[in-house]
Amino acid sequence: MAKTTKIVKAAKPAKAKPVKVKPVKVKLKPKPKSIKRISRRPAPPLAIGASSAVLDRLWDVIDTRRSADPALSHSARLLARGTAKIAQKFGEEAVECLIEAVSGQADALVAESADVLYHLLLMWVDAGIRPEQVWNELQRREGISGIAEKASRVRKLPMAAGLRTSKIP
């Protein structure tokens, strides 16, 4: 005996009634061209939630490693080897970071970025720079055009070095 299969047609979905939506008019005030700073609610430096605190904690850990045994701590070993070695390691990590950025390997770029930040903080500890100093500088620059901010610095650098030019040699 053969089994027969019954084909059932699906019911057509009911047509939805159109909804009328009223357009909303929004009036925007034009920005004056003379304003260089963007006015907005002040945010904490590196305002990325609780995650930004990890840099402060890492700086504290590196700072405590100044007195640690270089045989037991990578940070203590680099600090004991001096500024030139720390700068060399930072440069190596920065180049590795650039290579990963160009290669498009996002996961590797994240890992190398963490290495760059670690070695940057190590350099700060070595130089006696606290994270708050850098956060304050970033906050000072917040809302200022990068082109305008850089232009204000470039002319000062050669003059501060005793050169009689506004160009960097």
N, C-alpha and C positions, 0 to 999 in steps of 0.2 A: 504494500500500500504506500503510495507516494504522499508525502506531506505537501500541503499547499501553503504558500505564504501570502498573507494578506497585505497589500500595500495600502498604507493610510496616508492620505495627503495632509500635510501640515496646514493649520489654519493660517490665513493671512494676518499679519499684525495689523492692529487697528491704526488708522492714520492719526497722527498727533495733530492737535489743533495748533495753528500758528500763534505765537506769543508776540504781542506788540511791545517793543522796547523803545523807550523815549531816549533820544540822544541827550547827553549831558554836555553842557558847555563849560569849558575850563579856561579861565583867563590866567595867563602867565605874565608876570611882570618882566619886561626886558632887563637884562643885566647891563649895568653901566660898564662901558669899556675900560674905565679907569680903575676898576677894582681888581687888585692882584690877588688878594686873599679870598678864599672861599669861606663864607661864614656858615658854620654848622655847629651842632652840639659837640662840645669837646669830648673826645673819646680817649680812653687810656692808650698809652703807647702800645703798638703792635696789638691792637684790639682784636684778638682772635679767640676770645673766651679764655677759659682756664688754661688752655694750652700754652699761652705766651709765658706763663709763670715757669715753665720748664727751663727756659733760658736763664732765668734768675737763679733757679735751683742748681743748674749745671755750673754756673759761674761760681756759686758758693762751694760746690764740691771741688772744683778745680782749685779754688783759693785755699781750701784746707789741705790740698795735696802739696802745697809749698813745703810743708814740714814733714811730709811722708817719706818713706824709704823708697828711693828710686828703683830698687830691685823689686818692689811690690806694686808700684804705681806708674803707669804710662805717663800720666800728667807730671808726676814728680820727676821722672826721668827726663822728659823734654824740658821742664823748667830748669833742671840742673844743667842741661846742655847749653842753655842760653838763648838769647833773642834771635841770633842768626839761625839756629837750628829750628826754632819755633816758626820763624818766617819761612824757612825752606819747606817745612811740612805743610804750612798753610798754602803755599804756592802749589805744591804737588797736588794737594786735595782740590784746589780751585781748578787746576788744569783737568783733573779727572772729572770734575763736575761739568766743565765745558764740553768734554768729549762725550759724556752721556747726554747732554742737552742736544748736541748736534746729531747724535745717533738716534735720537727719538726714543730712547729707552726710559720711560717714565719711572719705573720702579728703581732702576739703577740711579737715575737722577735724584730721586728722593734720598736714597742711601748716601750718595756722595754729598748732597746738600747738608745732611746731618753731620758728615765728617768736616765739611767746610765750617759750619757753625761751631762745632766743638773746637777746632783749631783757631778760629777767630776769637772765641772766648778765652782760650789759652793765651793768645797774644795780649788780650786785654789784661788778664791777670798779671802777666809778665810786665806789662807797661804801667801797672797800677791804675788802670781805668776801670771804673765801676759801670755796670750796665745802665744805671740811671743816667749817667752822663751821655751815653749814646741815645737812650730813649728821649732825653730832654732835647737833644739836637734834632732827632727825627720829628719830635713834636713841634719844635720851632719852625721846621721846614714844611710842616703839614699845611697844605692849602696854598703853598707858594709855587708858582710855575717853576718846573725843573730848569727850564732854559734861563729864566731870570735869576734863579738861585745860583746856578753854575757860573753865569756871567759875573756875578758879584764876587765869587771866589777866585776865578781864574786870574783876574787882574791883581789880586792881593798877593798871590803865591810868589811870583818872581820878585816883586818889590820887597816882600818880607825876607827873601834870601839875599837882598842887597844888589839885585840886578837892576839895571836902568831900562828895563823894558817891561811891557805888559804881556809879552808872549812867553810861553813856557819853552825853554830851550830844548 
